[in-house]
């Protein structure tokens, strides 16, 4: 049975948020979705954390048009228009009698700080003239995102989390949760992520950011219309890193857009080119260029050891049961990174998704995730 989502909820808190940089901002708005019911003791909750261009719509089918009147442009509204009738990004895993069973758990999925889908970020309106923050928004870190999630859980009455789970940037949030608020957690499940963003991943993000910043339409972040060429190219670079050679070979091989036409015709491009072009167009319909800059930078800044100590000490301080999941063909966050996380956390288990689909496998291989995480839940009585 599929979960039918209610419209996304917008929550604001006036307590000044002190960013890791020292910047202070108030109020802060958070867009979130919940599934299931919180028990009286507030202890049956699970937090699901999304990746770079994700949002709060983790499960169910978008039935209604949504709006965030505090942003310019209203990309929450745009996303809901484009995806009306479509399932959430983890719909196969969240719902009645699914892995994250809504008859048992209270599932929370919130849009992260700095994003453009209802939570305060660069597209948020900063004054009465309808002007957005743009590049004047404070630098965001993963730790800042977790602080905002903590405020949301207080608002919802959550006293304990059965687990925090997420992949990629979501996995970075998972690790920070275990270090910042260990008293709140019973377990964590970081997927396809790292404890410190690698030079390889930083290099790819830098190329993506340069694509945006070198677009003449970017105007140092003061654009009225999206720098479409730059954002499109940034997305293409990312999409290449999200898959693998075997995945592209299996899906596209050297097929042309029209295999019956002359293969020397310049207009008859390869199917892989058509695929990248498609995703380049789609990102401009639903995302924001400055937001991409901010969130990719937050990933690069991710380092659990910063101002804390060495990696062995920091990860070694995590005492709760941990399931660190890697993906066999992930070139963005190779499995050895998740193995190292598991090695350094005392009560940790490593498991691997066997897939040709690279980093994106955590959004594809639902049956494997269900088996791996289900076994972890059973072992730890979650």
C-alpha positions in Angstrom: 0.0 0.0 0.0 1.4 3.4 -0.9 1.5 6.3 1.5 -0.5 9.2 0.2 1.4 12.3 1.3 -0.3 15.3 2.9 0.9 18.7 1.6 4.3 19.6 2.9 4.3 21.5 6.2 6.3 24.7 6.8 7.5 25.4 10.3 9.3 28.5 11.5 11.3 29.2 14.6 12.4 32.6 15.8 15.3 31.6 18.0 18.4 33.0 16.3 20.4 30.3 14.5 24.1 30.7 14.9 25.8 29.2 11.9 29.2 27.5 12.3 30.8 30.5 10.7 29.4 32.7 13.5 26.7 34.3 11.3 23.3 34.6 13.0 19.9 34.5 11.2 16.3 34.6 12.3 13.6 33.4 11.6 14.4 30.1 10.0 11.7 28.2 8.1 11.8 24.4 7.6 9.7 22.4 5.1 9.0 18.8 6.2 6.9 15.8 5.7 5.9 13.1 8.2 4.5 9.6 7.8 2.9 7.5 10.5 2.2 8.5 14.1 4.5 9.6 17.0 3.9 7.5 20.1 3.1 9.1 23.5 6.7 8.9 24.7 8.1 10.4 21.4 10.5 7.5 20.9 9.4 5.7 17.7 10.7 8.3 15.2 13.1 7.8 12.3 14.8 10.7 10.5 15.4 10.3 6.7 18.0 12.7 5.3 18.0 13.6 1.6 20.9 14.3 -0.8 22.1 17.4 -2.8 19.1 18.3 -4.9 16.5 16.3 -2.9 13.7 17.5 -0.7 11.2 16.5 1.9 9.1 14.4 -0.4 10.6 11.0 0.5 7.4 9.0 0.1 3.9 8.9 -1.2 2.5 10.5 -4.3 2.3 14.3 -4.8 -1.4 15.1 -5.1 -1.5 18.8 -4.4 0.2 21.9 -5.6 2.5 23.3 -2.9 3.8 26.8 -2.2 6.4 28.7 -0.3 5.5 32.4 -0.4 8.7 33.2 1.5 11.0 32.3 -1.5 11.7 33.9 -4.8 11.3 32.0 -7.1 8.9 29.6 -5.4 10.6 26.4 -6.4 8.6 24.3 -4.0 5.6 25.2 -6.1 7.5 24.5 -9.3 8.6 21.1 -8.1 5.1 20.1 -7.1 3.7 21.2 -10.5 6.3 19.1 -12.4 6.1 16.1 -10.1 2.3 15.9 -9.5 1.3 12.3 -9.4 4.9 11.0 -9.0 6.2 9.0 -6.0 8.7 10.2 -3.5 12.4 9.4 -3.9 12.2 6.5 -1.3 8.6 5.6 -1.8 9.5 1.9 -2.1 11.0 1.9 1.4 8.6 4.1 3.4 5.0 3.1 4.1 2.7 0.5 5.6 4.5 -2.8 5.9 7.5 -1.5 4.1 11.1 -1.3 5.5 10.3 2.0 7.3 6.9 0.8 8.4 4.5 3.7 9.1 2.3 1.5 11.3 5.3 1.1 13.6 7.5 4.2 13.1 7.0 8.0 12.9 9.0 8.9 9.8 10.3 12.5 9.3 11.8 13.9 6.2 12.8 17.6 6.2 14.3 19.8 3.5 17.8 20.8 4.6 19.0 24.3 5.5 20.3 26.1 2.4 18.0 24.3 0.0 15.3 25.8 -2.2 12.2 23.6 -1.4 10.7 25.5 1.5 13.6 25.6 4.0 15.5 28.9 4.4 18.2 29.3 1.9 19.6 31.5 -0.9 16.2 31.8 -2.6 14.5 33.0 0.6 13.2 36.5 0.6 15.2 38.8 2.9 13.4 42.1 2.8 10.1 43.9 1.9 11.3 44.4 -1.7 10.9 40.7 -2.4 14.7 40.4 -2.8 16.2 37.0 -2.1 19.4 36.4 -0.2 21.3 35.0 -3.1 25.1 35.0 -2.4 24.5 37.1 0.8 23.2 34.0 2.5 25.6 32.7 5.3 27.9 29.8 4.4 26.1 26.6 5.3 27.7 23.5 6.8 26.3 20.0 7.5 26.4 20.8 11.2 24.2 23.8 10.6 21.7 21.5 8.8 21.6 19.2 11.7 21.0 22.0 14.2 17.9 23.0 12.2 16.7 19.4 12.1 17.1 19.2 15.9 14.9 22.3 16.3 12.3 20.6 14.1 12.3 17.5 16.2 11.8 19.5 19.3 8.8 21.1 17.6 7.3 17.7 16.7 7.8 16.3 20.2 10.4 13.7 19.3 12.5 12.6 22.3 14.4 9.8 20.7 15.2 8.6 17.2 15.2 4.9 16.4 17.6 5.7 13.7 18.8 8.4 11.3 19.3 7.2 7.7 20.4 8.8 4.5 22.7 8.6 1.5 25.4 10.9 0.1 24.9 14.4 1.6 22.2 12.7 3.7 24.8 10.3 5.0 27.0 13.2 6.1 24.1 14.5 8.2 23.7 11.0 9.7 27.3 11.0 10.9 27.0 14.5 12.3 23.8 13.6 14.2 25.7 10.8 16.0 28.5 13.2 17.0 26.4 16.3 17.9 23.3 14.7 19.5 24.2 11.1 20.5 21.7 11.1 23.4 18.9 11.4 20.9 19.8 8.3 18.9 19.5 4.5 19.1 21.4 3.8 15.9 22.6 5.3 12.6 22.7 4.2 9.0 25.0 6.3 6.7 24.9 5.2 3.1 27.4 5.9 0.3 29.0 8.8 2.1 32.3 9.9 3.7 33.5 11.2 7.1 35.6 13.8 5.2 34.9 14.9 1.7 37.7 13.6 -0.5 39.8 15.6 -2.9 38.2 13.6 -5.7 34.7 14.6 -4.7 35.8 18.2 -4.1 37.3 18.4 -7.6 34.1 17.3 -9.2 32.1 19.8 -7.2 34.6 22.6 -8.0 34.1 21.9 -11.7 30.3 22.0 -11.3 30.5 25.3 -9.4 32.8 26.8 -12.1 30.3 25.9 -14.7 27.7 28.0 -13.0 30.0 30.9 -12.1 31.4 31.1 -15.6 28.0 31.5 -17.1 27.6 35.2 -18.2 24.0 35.0 -16.9 25.1 34.2 -13.3 26.0 37.9 -12.6 27.8 37.0 -9.4 24.6 35.5 -8.1 22.4 38.5 -8.7 20.5 36.9 -11.6 16.8 37.4 -12.2 16.6 34.4 -14.6 18.5 31.1 -14.0 22.0 30.9 -15.5 20.7 27.9 -17.5 23.8 27.0 -19.4 25.9 26.9 -16.3 23.5 25.0 -14.1 22.8 22.5 -16.9 26.5 21.8 -17.3 26.9 21.5 -13.5 24.2 18.8 -13.4 25.8 16.9 -16.3 29.1 16.7 -14.5 27.3 15.5 -11.4 25.2 12.9 -13.3 28.4 11.4 -14.8 29.8 10.9 -11.3 26.5 9.4 -10.0 26.7 6.4 -12.3 29.4 4.1 -13.6 30.9 2.9 -16.9 29.0 -0.4 -16.6 25.8 1.4 -15.9 26.1 3.6 -19.0 27.2 0.7 -21.1 24.2 -1.4 -20.1 21.7 1.5 -20.6 23.1 3.3 -23.6 26.1 1.5 -25.1 27.0 3.4 -28.3 23.4 3.8 -29.4 22.3 6.9 -31.2 19.2 9.0 -30.7 18.0 7.5 -34.0 19.8 4.3 -34.9 18.2 4.2 -38.3 19.8 7.5 -39.4 23.3 8.2 -40.6 25.6 7.8 -37.7 27.9 10.5 -39.1 25.1 13.1 -38.9 26.1 15.7 -36.3 22.5 16.0 -35.2 22.2 12.3 -34.6 23.8 12.4 -31.1 24.6 9.5 -28.9 21.9 8.4 -26.5 24.1 9.1 -23.5 24.4 12.7 -24.8 20.6 12.9 -25.0 20.3 11.6 -21.5 22.7 14.2 -20.1 21.0 17.0 -22.1 17.6 15.9 -20.6 18.9 16.1 -17.0 20.5 19.4 -17.8 17.1 20.8 -18.9 15.2 19.3 -16.0 17.5 20.8 -13.3 16.7 24.3 -14.6 13.0 23.6 -14.3 13.2 22.7 -10.6 16.4 24.0 -8.9 18.4 27.1 -8.2 22.0 27.8 -9.2 23.0 29.7 -6.0 21.5 26.9 -4.0 23.7 24.4 -5.9 26.8 26.5 -5.1 25.9 26.6 -1.4 25.0 22.9 -0.9 27.9 21.5 -2.9 30.2 23.8 -0.9 28.7 22.4 2.3 29.6 18.9 1.1 33.2 20.0 0.5 33.4 21.5 4.0 32.2 18.3 5.5 34.8 16.9 7.9 33.8 15.3 11.1 37.2 16.0 12.6 37.1 19.8 12.2 37.8 21.4 15.7 37.3 18.0 17.3 40.4 15.8 17.0 41.6 13.0 14.8 39.4 10.7 12.8 39.9 7.7 15.0 38.9 9.6 18.1 35.9 11.3 16.6 34.4 8.2 14.9 35.5 6.1 17.9 33.3 8.2 20.2 30.2 6.9 18.4 28.9 4.1 20.6 25.5 3.3 19.2 24.9 0.5 16.7 25.9 1.7 13.2 25.3 0.2 9.8 27.7 1.7 7.2 26.5 0.9 3.7 28.7 1.1 0.6 28.0 0.6 -3.1 30.2 -1.7 -5.1 30.4 0.5 -8.2 30.3 3.9 -6.5 33.1 6.1 -8.0 32.0 9.2 -6.1 32.2 7.7 -2.6 34.1 4.4 -3.2 33.3 1.5 -0.8 36.6 1.8 1.0 35.3 5.1 2.6 32.3 3.3 4.1 34.5 0.5 5.2 36.8 2.9 7.0 33.8 4.4 8.8 32.7 1.0 9.9 36.2 0.1 11.0 36.5 3.2 13.3 33.1 3.1 14.9 33.2 0.4 17.7 29.7 -1.1 17.3 29.5 -0.9 13.6 28.7 -3.3 10.7 29.6 -2.8 7.0 27.3 -4.0 4.2 27.5 -3.4 0.5 24.9 -2.9 -2.2 26.0 -4.9 -5.3 25.0 -2.8 -8.3 26.3 -1.5 -11.6 24.5 1.7 -11.1 27.2 3.6 -9.1 26.4 6.2 -6.5 22.7 6.4 -7.6 22.2 2.8 -6.5 20.8 4.0 -3.1 17.9 5.5 -5.1 17.5 2.3 -7.2 18.4 -0.9 -5.4 15.4 -0.9 -3.0 15.2 -4.6 -2.5 18.9 -4.9 -1.4 18.5 -1.9 0.9 15.4 -3.5 2.4 17.3 -6.8 3.1 20.4 -5.1 4.4 18.7 -2.6 6.7 16.0 -5.1 7.7 18.6 -7.5 9.0 20.2 -4.6 11.0 16.9 -3.7 12.5 16.2 -7.3 13.5 19.7 -7.8 15.0 19.4 -4.6 17.0 15.7 -4.8 17.8 14.9 -1.5 16.2 
